[in-house]
Amino acid sequence: MLLEAAGLPPAFPQHELEEDELKPYVDAVRAILNQHEPYPAAALDERGKVYFANDAYRRLLPGAESRTAEEAIDTYYGNFGPSSIENWSEVAWAQVARRMQRANQLADSTLLALVDRATAHLRDVPKPALSDESPAPVVCTRFRIDGQCIETFSTVVRFEMSHDITVNELRIEMIFPVTADGAEFFRRRR
């Protein structure tokens, strides 16, 4: 802001998602989310604030789009995860490690504060021991839904070569089932 007040334009602009300049990119995000049905998908920022979600994601995490990043951390790490994810310790600590890595890359104090907030929720959750066995290629989340265990993995899509801060921070997280039974479970929930 000080640079702008001095008449120097920002090196990278930052538009709101509702602005016309971002419409083609927001439309692309919405198309990806819709095409990913019946599997959950959402568009989030670096801090975990959900901006857009498909119906499957809304069924999995009701109210996610209305939460601040802090509320999302408190809901996910304080309540939803421990009660809904069978391999909570493995998933939670892997996510915290990823968040910490990203916060350090960006030197982002807000993101570091969110990592501290998530870690505080995990104070009584033991870190998983490293195994001598070859680890799975991906940490899969095993959701406990309607008495059934649904094993999933996530992928993330980002905009490449973005010059806008908002677009640069946006990521699309898509959840996929690992098994045919999991795929069928999500198809039936439509």
Steps between C-alpha positions, in 0.01 A plus 500: 500500500783740576649443156163569339464819704839606366375450145669163439269231365510153659727248327207256492137611508243341726143485377194371682356174365179684402680753277468479121877454458480160671173376343660260246711343775214473748287343224777245439517421872123449519510277192772282654302469824180409317676248275651329804157393631414259656833536679571788740696804379550855622694814413697633797763761565840437661350537846225243447208738447252326268364731229315254279400137546306241310196324650699190599743716701209681667354164604836388637581830681175694553547874547860504375442797267376722783801455730801723544841331477518493882152347527592243235807397704296478821222299335726262312772439759281543808190306406446364151831322441532309827140380481486425126845384389621153602869576446476844658850511646669422168283739298507788747877500552564464125277803436671705771840413350379608153353823639822573689707445187278735300499764776879492509524521120279808499639646825134559588442584866122454468549152358751420776242611760247261343755218520546581870122496543471157334793368704331615821199283412738206451682532832356165622521327160818292476712544191507178300819300529708463187491147371783296353260391229473688176238773553199524274556747216227729638349554844145381447215624720265233629165671566247335729165586338166334575679204663718445195873560451569696181868527408587809297793700372519864398653683209553874472470715188650849489522775243842510339678829429247719676565873536204559730541427872145369541531258208850398608377404848197307375524122488244239406504194723337195348427188702498161326398159633771234507268202445202414282289471818596856590409623152163329527443655845544852361281424196217384730523817714415733211 
